[in-house]
Amino acid sequence: MEFTMTTEPQDETLAALLRRHAAGNDLPRYVPQIRFVDAMARGDDPLHVLPYFADVGVQVQSMEDLLEACNDPAEEEFDGFRVDEGVAVYLAIDGQWLLFTH
């Protein structure tokens, strides 16, 4: 039997990500969710992630763009995580989460 190892993180559910990320802290009571296409159509979302990136000149047109923008080494406001449901975004300054769904 042959095993292969991967260095790429595997997708997980939002609930698993939150439990892992909490690491002894309280889990968030509420994580707003919005379909990515709806947020794009409105040009906004509950944490104003899309307007933020537009204001700093980062073009986000897909969930992959969003994930890349959040995980850019120069980005200090947001962290992005691929989850089974879509892309989870963490606002570092105040510990809020947002889920962009498929």
C-alpha positions in Angstrom: 0.0 0.0 0.0 1.4 3.4 -1.0 0.5 6.7 0.8 1.0 10.1 -0.7 1.4 13.2 1.5 0.2 16.6 0.5 1.2 19.9 1.8 -2.0 21.6 0.5 -4.6 22.1 3.2 -7.8 20.2 2.6 -11.2 21.9 2.6 -13.1 21.6 5.8 -16.5 22.8 7.0 -16.9 26.3 8.4 -17.8 24.7 11.8 -14.5 22.8 11.8 -12.5 25.8 10.8 -14.1 27.9 13.6 -13.4 25.2 16.2 -9.8 24.9 15.1 -9.3 28.7 14.8 -10.9 29.4 18.2 -8.1 27.4 20.0 -9.5 27.9 23.5 -11.4 31.2 22.7 -15.1 31.4 22.5 -16.6 30.4 19.2 -18.3 33.2 17.3 -22.0 33.3 18.2 -23.1 34.4 14.7 -21.3 34.2 11.3 -23.2 36.1 8.6 -23.5 34.3 5.3 -24.0 35.8 1.8 -23.9 34.2 -1.6 -20.8 35.6 -3.4 -22.8 36.4 -6.5 -25.3 38.4 -4.5 -22.6 40.3 -2.7 -21.0 41.1 -6.1 -24.3 42.3 -7.5 -24.9 44.5 -4.5 -21.3 45.6 -4.3 -21.2 45.1 -0.6 -21.4 42.5 2.1 -22.0 42.5 5.9 -18.3 43.2 6.8 -17.7 45.4 3.7 -14.9 43.2 2.5 -15.7 43.8 -1.2 -15.8 47.6 -0.9 -12.6 47.5 1.2 -10.7 45.7 -1.6 -12.2 48.0 -4.2 -11.0 51.0 -2.2 -7.4 49.7 -2.0 -7.4 48.9 -5.7 -7.6 45.1 -5.5 -10.0 43.7 -8.2 -12.1 40.9 -6.8 -14.3 39.2 -9.4 -14.4 35.6 -8.2 -14.1 33.6 -5.0 -10.6 32.7 -6.0 -9.7 36.4 -6.3 -11.2 37.0 -2.9 -9.2 34.2 -1.3 -6.0 35.4 -2.9 -6.6 39.0 -1.8 -7.3 38.0 1.8 -4.2 35.9 1.9 -1.8 38.4 0.2 1.2 38.7 2.6 0.7 42.5 2.5 -3.0 42.2 3.6 -3.3 42.9 7.3 -7.1 43.4 7.7 -8.5 40.1 6.5 -7.6 36.4 6.3 -9.3 34.0 4.0 -10.0 30.3 4.2 -11.4 27.9 1.7 -14.2 25.8 3.3 -16.7 23.3 2.0 -19.4 26.0 1.9 -17.3 28.7 0.1 -14.8 31.2 1.4 -14.7 32.2 5.1 -13.2 35.6 5.8 -11.8 36.6 9.2 -11.6 40.3 10.1 -8.4 40.3 12.3 -9.1 43.7 14.0 -12.2 42.6 15.8 -12.5 38.8 15.4 -15.6 38.8 13.1 -16.2 36.1 10.5 -18.1 36.2 7.2 -18.9 33.3 4.9 -19.2 33.9 1.2 -21.1 30.9 -0.1 -21.2 29.3 -3.6 
